[in-house]
Amino acid sequence: MESKLAGERRMSSLFERYLTVWVGLCIVSGIILGRLAPDLARSLDNMSISVNGAPVVSIPIAVCLFFMMYPIMVKIDFGSVVKAGKRGRPVFLTLFLNWCIKPFTMYAIALLFLGFLFKSFIGTEAIDLVKLPFGLDLPLGARHGAGVVVMEEGVKVLQVPLWRSYFAGCILLGIAPCTAMVLVWGYLARGNDGLTLVMVAINSLTMLLLYGVLGGFLLGVGKLPIPWQALLLSVSIYVALPLITGYFSRKMIIDAKGEQWFKEKFLGVLTPVTITALLVTLVLLFSFKGEVITSNPLTIVWIAVPLFIQTILIFAVGYGAARMFKLSYADAAPAAMIGASNHFEVAIATAVMLFGLSSGAALATVVGVLIEVPVMLMLVGFCKRTQDWFDH
């Protein structure tokens, strides 16, 4: 038993230590796959769940994201959420960062860079073709938000300025606090794993209430389509489904086999599932965007700059506030990490569902994946070097 657990820890450590390498290999593999099989994205996009004749949920992405999220959700002891009130300050700090500060700073920073500073580099006349909100049937030439309805390959789509499409992707990232990879960041930073799980659970539940509301509001202010039904459906499929499945399966397995078997056997089996699902998801996502990335690599830079600044800013605010509130280091590190990192799985899925695989919004959320790993690893290192700023 001990040798098996040691092997699982080595596997997890190997993955965590070389996380940037694995992500880089997946990005390169995805781009190559996209170039060798350019029709792959369109074929996968056709494998979808449709509502009112419009494709809403990409089945391959949904399957991958479920297997990435489920192992995280099944670890959560929801009974501990009730006890979280005893540690109210770190929980309050995380919720305040994620829902009262982060969405609006992301909006402002992305608008500044994409809508003004980088607009000429992106192209003032550059356009993007995105899906019409499902259930909305407008005549050709009609205006909707900042877009115009046009016909493309026999299908009505919305023609919007390209920078606004990138802007929409940034908004979707800014309103999606991390509920998966933050467990890795917290672990690497030697934070309080139990508190991190509690905050993940609370954020997951909060997302069910606020993600659609904030997403619809900020997209509307940004003069983009407001597909309320799609936003809510996205949260239901990509957050609620693994959350509910994790809760009930955890309960049934513990009742049938006991908590020790659940932790030592079942969770150990899930470790390679999580890793595999993450890497396959990245390969798929970058295969969709391979041609765009290789044909215009500077696009990645224009999108990455505001995302990088946003990540550093939110981390600084959270880490500084944690020190001001005199939190212990074990609580401060995950509280700042969960605010700085993004739930890119939900953001990507929502962007694909709302705007399409080939949209600039989807590309912006994929760039979020590209910069998140190296930036968060950098912040993990910063946390470990500044542990003496806090009480232990």
Summary of the structure (lengths in Angstrom):
residues: 392
radius of gyration: 20.6
end to end distance: 32.3
largest distance: 67.1
contacts: 1408
relative contact order: 0.18
helix: 76%
strand: 8%
